[in-house]
């Protein structure tokens, strides 16, 4: 159950961070306005809070593992919202990152 909670928190964090960055991008680069940028800033702040809810109390471990989730999530976000089509190397790289997440966060450890 703890692992499922952790995975769910990583997914929520990814939506908030990637979504926040995308909103800022849309507001600035696509000239959609300050409202988009403000929403992005709020979303990015919420991402920072959600990361603190992880069961692990090791900041470095949580953020390092989240990096792999961010890589895969960014590719998925681009596919869904921007029509990006990852190539086989993108997919392979994302898979390696997610394997790294699993090792970093969920490998059995002593004490």
Order of alpha helices (4+ residues) and beta strands (2+ residues): alpha-alpha-alpha-alpha
